[in-house]
Amino acid sequence: GYLQPPMTIEDIVETVKNSLKRARQTGDWVRREVSKTTASLEKRVSELEVLVHLGHDITGSLALNDVLNNVVAAAVKLTKAEEGSLLLLDEKSGDLYMRAGHNFEKGFAESFRLPVQDTLAGQVIKTGEPIYFNKNSLHKIKTAYLVQSLIYVPLRQKDKVIGVLGVDNRQHQLPFSERDMLLLTILADYASVAIENAHLYQASEIERSKFEAVFSNMEDALIILDEKENIQLVNNSFCTAFSVSKTSVLNKPISEVIVHDDLQSLLKRTDTEPLRYHEIHFSDGRVLNAQYAPVRGVGA
């Protein structure tokens, strides 16, 4: 405010009162804006904490059930939805089944099956595009399953849609936002990575089991060394031939744990030939025809 002569006491008091009123209004506005900004920042920090925690789950755990359930729970928490589900495509039947769910009645997830044809989730599978709506009218997803609002986003592996991650509100008309869909898309990517990791791990375990079965049951004695000649793998035939146990020799220098003149002589020969042959004689009359083969990037 401002004053100019001639002035009276009443003019001064009135001007001061108006200035104080404006100051209070400005202060109230600033406090409201700060409160809204702080709440928004706290929400973003909370979202980031959830995403970081899930990232650690995915990289540090091979328990697929736990990881997928955590993804769905995070989707419900971040979007403030009533329910969440992760649906995967059954290649045999062509239907969608619920791989993980949150806030559904007990037994609902196990029995839930959804056709791809003429369903919202099926539309996401076919088009690869998310579905997002907020309407007052109920939308029928399946018999006795009606929703007020819903988001479905695709789960992709390479160029293929393998499933759908979704959240919905059946009772409350709480609308979803574009940010909710963005968060759900990020979580769907997390779920896809977890599923891919599980598949790769399963495949590697199958191959490892096959390799171990073949390696362990070979009649020929076989030993694998690293580039520093530390023992990395030995099979049963080698352990029998040299009277050693796997636990006593693994990750140790071969020169220290297997003291045999002929074997040491084989290892000390020059590297001029890619394959080296040698006879290893034992005191009981046995003779092994040994072969040394360097393996680039591994050892020998």
Steps between C-alpha positions, in 0.01 A plus 500: 500500500598862487410827674514861393423818689276624627471190721284410796547234765206311349668501154820358644321229701283399201800478267694287749200268547464454122872430464491241780196335338678477165810364672297231673331404172836484322646292784207260489539461125875436533444241772238322288731492198794378709279232654383382157855502360634313804224239473576457130872459568432251779279301265771495230762392755269224621447383140875494438560304822246237391656473152855477638393230747338301219812539289703344780246218525529420132879504487547324833229235504412200286172440687268596214178465702620746764628750244179500293282530810714794612460664158120474519495624861715797396263575211204513741693714749631754250169548317284477817291236327276245668636197313788398280567204275770361276357286221710274279407336173462123509653387171310168504146622568540855368337637817638742755556377854582698813868446584493744793225701668450744785190561713293227335298247697679179590480250217393758243841526335540123463167460319515817292511436123432763238460450124696726270203546270262786587674603823689815596808304609484304175491827309828600666650162402393545137592868454790535741351832610393593856135557595405772747158636591313684772125491448194499721348204316620154599710301254468127489830314494359163593173375644448654847813708460402862430728801543470876534850578369782291360849500351645210301855515361677231294788280618748464217789268433690610193225571244241272655224586749493223761254642750330796665555694822188674627343693787133583550242651734174311538336699778658844505487742210858612564637599159835386366744744341749495216776478763335187640521344156867602472579339836313186400697483175827515695380225732395288202855530366630385840268199490613412146865511609424277799321245281782503244761456777305203637479339156871552435589361842280196445656440158852539640421261785378238252816538292717494813332178617559341159864609501558375854342165417721454193812642663471300821429168328769510232727196509796718401660700780454872432628810678447866405753766603479878487775712345699490826470120512256500791262204491149608396329168430583131542287197425457180696739301281782745566439491875509120492815485287698739723332406832379853581166656588340790317474716810872463574621616157248752361629857455852398601820491288539159340873497579424514873215252537588229244864405539577261216822523301355400162206740535728785604726421205202521264405843634857633471547407133512784248190654343625461144230244417128559566459139618759317707500128574674328788499174692433508873630195685374383839679281750231231472574451130222715356591728208284792389528647154466871585422790270550870577284749308514878553156669493512869413326717757470211745834338562559135412 
